[in-house]
Amino acid sequence: MSKERVKEWDVIRGIAFLAIVLQHSIGQFAYRKDTSLLDAYTLAATYHFIKFGVPAFVLLTGAALVYNHYGTLNYSMFIRKRSIDILIPYFLWTVIYYITMFPGKSINVEWFKDVGQQLIAPTLGYHFWFIIMIFQFYLLFPLFLKVLTWAIRRRDQNEVSTLNPLLVLTALGYMFLMWVSYKYLPSHASSYPSFMQYLITNRNSNFLFYSFYFIFGAVIAIELERWRKIINRSFRWNLILLIVAYGWTGYELFIGTGYNLPINLNWSTTLKPSMFMLVFAELVALYMIGMKVAQTKNTLQALTAWIGKYSYGAYLVHALLLGQLIIIIDAFLLIHPALKQQYVIVTFGAFLIVAVVSTLMCYMLSKIPFGRYLTGPTGVKKKLV
């Protein structure tokens, strides 16, 4: 029997998708040499405020998988369904991206080789790394379940009412991993074998570097009502953490970039300790907002849930649409160069267009036969996947 759908997760999923589209829109304009210093730092400040996008998707993945499959996992059926839902759309959109960027290329052995390389190590779809990373959680889900089951048994045997020890230990280990990622690996990568150097360079697509968010989501799913209460009561301390972490990451960016243009958003990587603290505070705030929005049936609740419903397919296509839109915008800027002084407005305009068109496109694709192979799951079934 299917469980009741957790409404705030739909809202959070929609907001997370919008955050990612805005991040990528910012990335198109913040790096430009003709962006003013004020616009560059305004975009960077916005970028920091919405860094929760990918971690929120990972959290929701952990929460949804545990909520639906804890104690009932049939791994062969599970991984088959996830392969159809996740990998087939990924494969098809990889082909679409390749054809769009190399329209005149003949379909031959070399063509298939290039597409195969894009599937394993995507570069044309700069956002496809997320698919590589998130599918590792599906593959390893039984191991995560074993750890979670062990932690629950320990909790029950020791008459401890929460899984807080598991979450705290995971957070401490993850904080150390972020330090290693930010301070140690960049300066020591060359001392490792070439294979390890590749893994270090592409560590953003390694599940370990997002593992805390998955486990956080799993703990929320197991203790859903308790965590709803904790998050509702967390406003003051979380606001303090958010302000401090936001200020510190902004300071790090300014120290790294200063008054030099273009601004360097590489200082704002998710994989560093200070950004982990900021993202954690943003996720708690986001969950609080998700609960508030989900409590009432209104336009905002319906809209964010609807966007969340088509977020996977929209995520796959949005970068392609953004790239085509940038070509149009650049041509328009040649005619109206004064708009180059308004890159913040241009960025938000591009964001709105891409968010709307990508979601509507996936909505329409979901209505045609076999459209789900392009959009992925759209939450039609009652069971949350």
Buried (B, 14 or more C-beta within 10 A) or exposed (E): EEEEBBBBBBBBBBBBBBBBBBBBBBBBBBBBEEBBEEBBBBBBEBBBBBBBBBBBBBBBBBBBBBBBBBEEBEEEEBBEBBBBBBBBBBBEBBBBBBBEEEEEEEEEEEBEEBBEEBBEEBEBBEBBBBBBBBBBBBEEBEEBBEEBEEBBEEBEEEEEEBBBEBBEEBBEBBBEBBBBBBEEBEEEBEEEEEEEBEBBEEBBBBBEBBBBBBBBBBBBBBBBEBBBEBBEEBEEEBEEBBEBBBEBBBEBBBEBBEEEBBBBBEBBEBBBBBBBBBBBBBBBBBBBBBBBBBEEEEEBBBBBBBBBBBBBBBBBBBBBBBBEBBEEBEEEBEEEEEBBBEBBEBBBBBBBBBBBBBBEBBBEBBEEEEBBBBBBBBBEEEEBB
